[in-house]
Amino acid sequence: MVVSGEDYITFPLMCVGGKGVISVTSNIVPADMAKMCDLGLAGKWDEARVLCYRLLPLCHALFYETNPAPVKAALAMMGKIDSPEVRLPLVPMSEANRENCDETW
């Protein structure tokens, strides 16, 4: 069994037999990522493709910087966590990249 370790290649991998993903994006939109995988596993490729293309900007934005800074920034902006704080040696997401992401999440 093969699962994707990169959110943005989950759909293409499933098209050639992959079974799912170990996902960062699922921390932000769990239902959408699960639905895309469920649709792929059910062979509903057109519906899964629509979700894939809708999720791609978010998948890319969550890797503008080293994980977990972007996902913590997104969760803080959504009000799901109090602070986007990360522990050293990591640093919070830069203000410039966070501003670029405002429209994505």
PEFEN-V898005 format. One record per residue. N is the residue number from 1. RES is the residue in one letter. OMEGA is omega in degrees with one decimal (NA if undefined). NEAR is the number of other ideal C-beta (glycine too) atoms within 12 Angstrom. Layout:
n=(N:N)
res=(RES:RES)
omega=(OMEGA:OMEGA)
near=(NEAR:NEAR)
This chain:
n=(1:2:3:4:5:6:7:8:9:10:11:12:13:14:15:16:17:18:19:20:21:22:23:24:25:26:27:28:29:30:31:32:33:34:35:36:37:38:39:40:41:42:43:44:45:46:47:48:49:50:51:52:53:54:55:56:57:58:59:60:61:62:63:64:65:66:67:68:69:70:71:72:73:74:75:76:77:78:79:80:81:82:83:84:85:86:87:88:89:90:91:92:93:94:95:96:97:98:99:100:101:102:103:104:105)
res=(M:V:V:S:G:E:D:Y:I:T:F:P:L:M:C:V:G:G:K:G:V:I:S:V:T:S:N:I:V:P:A:D:M:A:K:M:C:D:L:G:L:A:G:K:W:D:E:A:R:V:L:C:Y:R:L:L:P:L:C:H:A:L:F:Y:E:T:N:P:A:P:V:K:A:A:L:A:M:M:G:K:I:D:S:P:E:V:R:L:P:L:V:P:M:S:E:A:N:R:E:N:C:D:E:T:W)
omega=(178.6:173.1:179.9:172.3:179.5:-176.1:-172.7:176.7:-178.2:-178.4:179.1:178.8:179.1:178.0:179.7:172.0:177.0:-174.2:-179.7:-173.5:164.4:-158.6:169.0:-178.0:179.3:175.0:-176.9:-177.8:-175.3:-177.8:-179.4:179.4:178.5:-179.5:178.4:178.8:178.3:178.5:177.7:179.0:178.7:179.9:179.1:-169.7:-179.0:179.1:178.3:179.9:178.5:178.3:179.5:-178.2:176.2:-177.4:-174.4:179.0:177.8:178.2:179.6:-178.3:-179.1:177.2:172.6:178.7:-176.7:174.9:14.3:-176.0:-179.1:-178.9:176.7:176.3:179.6:-179.9:177.4:179.0:179.6:-178.3:-179.2:175.3:-176.2:-172.2:176.2:-175.8:172.4:-179.7:175.6:16.0:177.3:177.5:178.3:177.7:-179.0:179.6:-178.8:179.2:178.1:177.3:176.9:-176.3:-176.0:-178.8:-176.2:179.3:NA)
near=(10:16:20:31:17:22:38:26:25:40:38:23:26:31:22:14:15:24:18:25:33:21:31:33:41:26:27:32:30:18:14:31:35:21:24:43:33:21:25:33:24:14:13:20:19:16:21:30:20:18:30:34:19:20:36:27:22:33:38:23:33:38:28:26:27:20:25:25:32:37:36:32:39:35:28:25:24:20:11:18:18:11:15:29:17:22:12:8:7:18:19:22:33:17:15:12:24:25:15:20:33:16:11:27:31)
